[in-house]
Amino acid sequence: MTYRFTPAEAVTLDYTHSRMGCDHWNTIEAGNLYSLSKHTQVQVTLTYQEAPGTGASAATYPNSNSSTQSQLLAHVGITHSF
């Protein structure tokens, strides 16, 4: 889901349920995208993943597996298009 507060700022919210064999993961992600100009954007994203089940571990791509059943990631980036 994306909600635009202004033409320059958007907030995103995403939920994903993934399954592979007997394992499954629940992931929720929230982000803020802000346009500094027509060609430059700054993005901040928080991702939380939980892997319920005995012996399960959280695993988000491209990061390695967590040593626990949950994982919290923070990403900050800037994009400039030509």
C-alpha positions in Angstrom: 0.0 0.0 0.0 1.3 3.5 -0.8 -0.1 6.8 0.5 1.1 10.1 -0.8 1.1 12.9 1.8 2.4 15.4 -0.7 3.6 15.2 -4.4 7.2 14.8 -2.9 6.5 12.4 -0.1 5.0 8.9 0.0 4.7 6.3 2.7 4.6 2.6 2.0 3.4 -0.4 4.0 3.7 -4.0 2.9 2.9 -7.5 4.4 4.2 -10.7 2.9 3.6 -14.3 3.9 6.1 -16.7 2.4 6.2 -20.5 2.5 8.8 -23.1 1.5 8.0 -26.7 2.4 7.2 -26.8 6.1 8.8 -23.4 6.8 7.0 -20.1 6.6 7.9 -16.4 7.2 5.8 -13.3 8.0 7.3 -10.0 6.9 6.1 -6.5 7.4 7.8 -3.5 5.9 7.3 0.3 6.2 9.0 2.9 4.3 9.2 6.6 3.4 10.1 7.9 0.0 10.9 11.6 -0.3 11.7 13.4 -3.6 14.4 16.0 -3.2 14.1 17.0 -6.8 12.7 15.7 -10.1 15.7 13.2 -10.4 16.8 12.6 -6.7 14.9 10.6 -4.1 15.8 9.5 -0.5 14.3 6.3 0.9 14.1 4.9 4.4 12.8 1.4 5.0 12.2 -0.7 8.1 11.6 -4.5 7.6 10.6 -6.9 10.4 10.5 -10.7 9.7 9.4 -13.5 12.0 9.8 -17.2 11.3 7.5 -19.1 13.7 8.2 -22.7 14.4 10.7 -24.8 16.3 14.2 -24.3 15.0 13.1 -21.8 12.4 15.2 -18.7 11.6 14.4 -15.4 9.9 16.1 -15.0 6.5 15.8 -11.9 4.3 17.5 -11.6 1.0 20.3 -10.5 0.5 21.1 -10.7 4.2 22.2 -14.0 5.8 20.0 -16.0 8.2 19.3 -14.6 11.7 20.5 -16.5 14.7 16.9 -16.1 16.1 13.4 -16.4 14.8 13.1 -12.7 14.1 15.1 -10.0 12.3 14.8 -6.2 12.0 16.5 -4.4 9.1 16.9 -0.7 8.4 17.8 0.5 4.9 18.6 4.1 3.9 19.3 5.0 0.3 19.5 7.7 -2.2 18.6 7.4 -5.9 19.6 9.8 -8.7 18.3 9.2 -12.2 19.7 10.8 -15.3 
